[in-house]
Amino acid sequence: MPETISRNHAPGGRNPFGPDWFAIKDCALAAIATGCRAQNLKELRDELESIDLDSVYYHFWGGLLRPQFDDPRFNNDFARWVHSSLHNTALAERLSVVDPTDFDDLDGLRQELIEVIEEELDQSEVLPWTSQENQFHFIRSQIVVFDTHSVVETPAELPGAIASMSTSSVFYHFVDARRRTPDGVDDFRSWLTDLPGDYTELALRCGGIDPFYQTLSELKAELVTLFTQHLGGVKS
């Protein structure tokens, strides 16, 4: 059975049966309707001021786990909606360059969105509306975590393990971990820094990877390459 847990209390890569082993987990983001909607830019701003932060998380990061059929220029749900429903390409592009990894927490990300939208409202003489069918529906997320029963016992096994992971497992350990771990790092770095050996350079390069502007498949390939360079070849 899947384990449904809040993001702030999700277990990381630690294996309770082997404290020095890395336990591989998988996940899914359960989408939960909030009942909050917006039909124009002012309503979007107003809802953002009080919406659950899990909704901000979902509309930025949830797209990585969903099949994408939208314009790849727009990297979050707010930008996509502004472009497709309000037909404001300039604002959509401004929203699309808001990178969630630049903020220490989701509230800072929320405030940046509000500021960008308020600037647009101040400059606009007309408030465009979309149809009721094309309203923005705020969705919040609940992460569902699965135990794969697979473990990594030594760092040398890590490149091969990442190569075999599902993309949703990569999301859990590399993306979601940054909001879950006390020091805000991915599970791979968290595990390695507690082991004997010098993994400083690997940790720095791993921390420099921005997962937001690429697909999970591309992120996985980049991680495999990086860890292989530092820890050895992918084991079959």
C-alpha positions in Angstrom: 0.0 0.0 0.0 1.3 3.5 -0.7 2.2 5.7 2.2 0.5 9.1 2.1 2.5 11.7 4.0 3.0 15.4 4.2 6.1 16.7 2.4 7.6 18.2 5.6 7.7 14.8 7.3 8.6 12.5 4.4 11.4 10.1 5.0 14.4 10.6 2.8 16.9 8.0 1.5 17.6 6.5 4.9 17.0 2.8 5.3 15.9 1.9 8.9 17.3 -1.6 8.4 20.7 -0.4 7.4 21.5 3.1 8.7 24.3 3.7 6.2 22.3 2.4 3.2 20.2 4.6 0.8 16.6 3.4 0.5 15.1 4.1 -2.9 11.6 5.4 -2.8 9.1 6.4 -5.5 6.2 8.8 -5.4 3.2 10.4 -7.0 1.6 13.8 -6.5 -2.1 13.4 -5.6 -4.1 16.4 -7.0 -6.7 17.7 -4.7 -9.3 20.4 -5.8 -9.3 23.5 -3.5 -12.5 24.9 -4.9 -10.7 28.2 -5.6 -10.9 29.6 -9.1 -9.9 32.7 -11.1 -11.4 34.2 -14.2 -9.2 37.2 -14.5 -5.8 38.4 -13.4 -7.1 40.3 -10.3 -8.9 37.1 -9.1 -5.7 35.1 -9.7 -3.8 37.6 -7.5 -6.4 37.6 -4.8 -6.5 33.8 -4.6 -2.7 33.6 -4.5 -2.6 35.7 -1.4 -4.4 33.1 0.7 -4.1 29.8 -1.2 -2.4 26.8 0.5 1.3 26.7 -0.3 0.9 23.1 -1.4 -1.1 24.6 -4.3 1.8 26.9 -5.3 4.1 23.8 -5.2 1.7 21.8 -7.4 1.4 24.4 -10.0 5.1 24.8 -10.3 6.5 21.3 -9.8 3.5 19.1 -10.6 4.0 19.6 -14.3 7.2 17.6 -14.2 5.1 14.5 -13.3 2.3 15.1 -15.7 2.3 14.4 -19.5 2.9 17.7 -21.1 1.0 18.8 -24.2 1.3 22.6 -23.6 3.7 25.1 -25.1 7.1 24.2 -23.7 8.0 27.9 -23.4 5.9 28.2 -20.3 7.2 26.3 -17.3 4.4 26.6 -14.7 0.6 26.4 -14.7 0.1 30.1 -14.0 2.1 31.1 -17.1 0.4 28.6 -19.2 -3.1 29.8 -18.2 -2.2 33.5 -18.7 -1.0 32.7 -22.2 -3.8 30.3 -23.3 -6.8 31.8 -21.5 -5.9 35.5 -21.0 -3.8 35.7 -24.2 -1.2 37.8 -22.5 2.0 36.4 -23.9 4.3 39.1 -22.4 3.1 38.4 -18.9 3.2 34.6 -19.5 6.8 34.9 -20.4 7.6 36.9 -17.2 5.8 34.4 -15.1 7.6 31.6 -16.9 11.1 32.8 -15.9 10.2 32.7 -12.2 12.4 29.9 -11.0 11.2 28.2 -7.8 14.8 27.1 -6.9 15.7 30.8 -6.4 13.6 31.0 -3.3 14.2 29.7 0.2 10.6 28.7 0.7 7.3 28.6 -1.1 6.0 31.7 0.5 8.8 33.7 -1.1 7.8 32.1 -4.4 4.2 33.1 -3.8 5.2 36.7 -3.1 7.2 36.9 -6.3 4.2 35.7 -8.3 2.0 38.3 -6.6 4.4 41.1 -7.3 4.7 40.2 -11.0 0.9 40.1 -11.4 0.4 43.4 -9.4 2.9 45.1 -11.7 0.9 44.0 -14.7 -2.4 45.1 -13.1 -0.9 48.5 -12.3 0.1 49.0 -16.0 -3.1 47.6 -17.6 -6.0 49.8 -18.4 -8.3 46.9 -19.3 -8.8 43.7 -17.2 -9.2 40.7 -19.6 -11.6 38.0 -18.6 -11.7 34.4 -19.7 -14.7 32.2 -20.1 -16.1 30.2 -17.2 -14.9 27.0 -18.9 -11.3 28.3 -19.0 -11.0 29.5 -15.4 -7.9 28.8 -13.5 -8.6 26.0 -11.0 -6.3 26.0 -8.0 -5.1 22.5 -7.1 -3.2 21.5 -4.1 -0.9 18.4 -3.9 -0.3 15.6 -1.4 2.7 13.5 -2.0 2.2 9.7 -1.9 5.4 7.8 -1.2 6.1 4.2 -2.2 8.8 2.0 -0.8 10.5 0.2 -3.7 12.4 -2.2 -1.3 15.6 -1.4 -3.2 18.6 0.0 -1.5 22.1 1.3 -2.3 24.7 0.1 0.1 27.8 2.0 -1.2 28.4 5.2 -3.2 29.8 3.1 -6.1 26.4 1.6 -6.7 24.7 5.0 -6.9 25.2 5.7 -10.7 23.6 2.4 -11.6 20.8 2.9 -9.2 19.9 6.3 -10.5 20.0 4.9 -14.1 17.5 2.3 -13.0 15.2 4.7 -11.1 11.8 5.8 -12.4 11.6 9.5 -13.2 9.1 9.9 -10.4 11.7 8.4 -8.0 14.2 10.9 -9.3 11.7 13.6 -8.6 11.2 12.4 -5.0 14.9 12.2 -4.2 16.2 15.2 -6.1 13.3 17.7 -6.3 10.9 17.1 -3.5 13.8 16.4 -1.1 14.9 20.1 -1.3 11.6 21.1 0.4 11.8 18.1 2.8 15.3 17.9 4.2 16.3 20.3 7.0 19.2 21.7 5.1 17.3 22.0 1.8 19.5 19.6 -0.2 18.6 16.5 -2.3 18.7 13.1 -0.8 21.8 12.0 -2.7 23.9 14.8 -1.2 22.4 14.4 2.2 23.4 10.7 2.2 26.9 11.2 0.8 27.9 13.9 3.2 27.3 11.6 6.1 29.5 8.9 4.7 33.3 8.6 5.1 35.1 10.1 2.1 35.4 13.5 0.4 32.4 14.2 -1.8 32.7 18.0 -1.7 33.1 18.5 -5.4 30.4 16.1 -6.3 28.0 17.8 -3.8 28.8 21.2 -5.3 28.2 20.1 -8.8 25.0 18.3 -7.8 23.8 21.4 -6.0 24.4 23.4 -9.1 21.8 21.5 -11.2 18.6 23.3 -11.7 15.8 20.7 -12.2 13.1 23.2 -13.2 14.0 23.9 -16.8 14.3 20.4 -18.0 12.2 17.2 -18.1 12.7 14.5 -15.5 14.2 12.3 -18.1 16.8 14.9 -18.9 17.5 15.5 -15.2 17.9 11.7 -14.7 20.4 11.5 -17.6 22.4 14.5 -16.2 22.6 13.0 -12.8 23.7 9.6 -14.2 26.5 11.4 -16.1 27.6 13.4 -13.1 27.6 10.6 -10.6 29.3 8.2 -13.1 32.1 10.8 -13.6 32.7 11.0 -9.8 31.9 7.5 -8.6 32.6 5.2 -11.4 30.8 3.5 -14.4 27.2 2.4 -14.4 27.0 -1.1 -13.1 24.7 -3.5 -15.0 
